[in-house]
Amino acid sequence: MCSWNITRILTGKYTKLKQKNVDTGLGLERINMLLQGKETPFDTEIFSPMMDKLSELAKNDNIESRRIVAEHLRASMMIIADGGKPSNIDRGYVLRRLIRRMIRHLNKLEIGLDKIEHLIQLNIKILGEMYPELVKNKENIINTILEEKEKFIKTLENGEKELLKELNKLKENGKKILPAEEVFKLYETYGFPQEVTKEISEENGFEIDLSNFDRLFKEHQEKSRLGSEQKFKGGLAEQNEQTIAYHTATHLLHKALQIVLGEHATQKGSNITTERLRFDFAHHQKVTKEELEEVERIVNEQIQRDLKVTCEEMSYDEAKESGAIGLFENKYGDRVKVYTIGDFSKEICGGPHVEHTKLLGTFKIKKEEASSAGVRRIKAVLIK
């Protein structure tokens, strides 16, 4: 498509631009394919080593699955190297879908999922010179993809089994459309993504009806929100002076972990009783004794500074602009509370908290352990 001056739209007359450009929409891979005289981009040196390796490893080879694995793995690595993380919103959801579809097609090829790290290393070898950020972020890429694999593998196994069972029932009754209610049931019960349901259904000769899926999903979100509002905020098993103190301490612990381990050490969950706090956070390896001692020291330092705890109510966008940490975007309403602890911590939170930190006493970490893939857990107490 030739680039002509925008005045064509306004006057009806074509005016040549100073720069004579052509936008074909081909993309790097297609241009490379044409210059090398190849039939597809997957035949070029960017993809061919990966395609050959997948063919070598596959026990049930098919070209479509190999192409999906090669392309999705490369795209996932690029997104992670650019700072992306799998999640259920925005770019993170695109990344999650790419990784999970890649895993499903590795299974179709009957390639063991223990080969994923080897395939990542091969991609880095192929692309590392052109994209040095892949080399720089190698460990994070490997850990992120392997963690998402662990989360998805059980979902895939259980969800696919239930889906095939439902498709067989429909086939026996002469039906060829999977209802939206069944698509949503698979999502709600097994966490089975609708796009995977669609792909498997189509492979088995079925269409899927998504006409009511969005409505069912919104109803589900509203029920979850209302349910969470009935619980005490911040993982408190009950609400009293001691649990409020522990809840405030989790904010100090959260910030201290990010200072010592890095900003990736974000909260993944918490549970508080009158006896202790339990705090889960993202981290791919055991926290060393020295790191735990430093975290403990930082928390106690903030307690001794007797920092004032303040609360402001504002819109979610204002909270994010102010620098407040907010980890559960889909659970927040239009207005949020932001709790600030002196100059140390600022988080979106429902509360409650103590008025100043010296009320907490002395913070002591009792245990650090694995909670799940890529998530560590700390149990700690406050001694008064």
Disulfide bonds with the S-S distance in Angstrom:
none
